[in-house]
Amino acid sequence: MEITKDKVTELFCIIDEFYKVFDAENAGKLLLGEDGVKRRRRKASLSDSEIMTILLYFHFGSFRNFKHYYLFFIRGTLKSYFPNAVSYNRFVELESRVFFPLMFFLNLRAFGRCTGITFVDSTMIPICHNLRRYANTLQTLLSFLKHRLLLLYAYRCL
C-alpha cells in the first residue's frame, strides 16, 4: 500500500473526530485514585489521536516489528507528518493511554467483528541462556511436573 500524505491525513482526521466525541463523553467519568483524588493527565507532545494513527498505520505496512517501523519509518520517512514524535521508549509508555479509545474505535467505526486474527510484535524476548535453550524442552518440563505430582499425591496419601 502506497503511503501518501492524503491517506495519513484522512486516517488522522477520522480518528481525531472519533476521539473528540469519545473524550467529551468520558471527561467527567474519571476514576478516583486510591486516596480519593482524581489523577491528572498531562498532555504529551504527541496527541492521543496521533498515537492511535501511528498504531493503526503499522498494520497497513509490511513491517515485521513495531520498533523498526517507529524508528525508521515514523521518525524517518514520516517525520514531516509527525514533527513532535517522541523516542521509541516514551512512545511505548504512551501507548497505554490510548488502549481503550483505540479498542472502541476499532469495534465501533473500523472493523466491527473480530475475525480471530491477531498481530504480535515479533521482537525476540530471551527467556533463558542460549546454551540451555535446547535442554529446556517440553519433555523435561513434563518429567518435572510428573515428579511433582507424584510427590504431591504421596504427600496426600500419608
Stockholm file with secondary structure:
# STOCKHOLM 1.0

chainA/1-158         MEITKDKVTELFCIIDEFYKVFDAENAGKLLLGEDGVKRRRRKASLSDSEIMTILLYFHFGSFRNFKHYYLFFIRGTLKSYFPNAVSYNRFVELESRVFFPLMFFLNLRAFGRCTGITFVDSTMIPICHNLRRYANTLQTLLSFLKHRLLLLYAYRCL
#=GR chainA/1-158 SS CCCCHHHHHHHHHHHHHHHHHHHHHHGGGCCBCTTSCBCCCCCCSSCHHHHHHHHHHHTTSCCSSHHHIIIIIIIIITTTTCTTCCCHHHHHHHGGGGHHHHHHHIIIIICCSCCSCCCCCCCCCCCSCGGGTTTSCHHHHHHHHHHHHHHHHHHHHC
#=GC SS_cons         CCCCHHHHHHHHHHHHHHHHHHHHHHGGGCCBCTTSCBCCCCCCSSCHHHHHHHHHHHTTSCCSSHHHIIIIIIIIITTTTCTTCCCHHHHHHHGGGGHHHHHHHIIIIICCSCCSCCCCCCCCCCCSCGGGTTTSCHHHHHHHHHHHHHHHHHHHHC
//
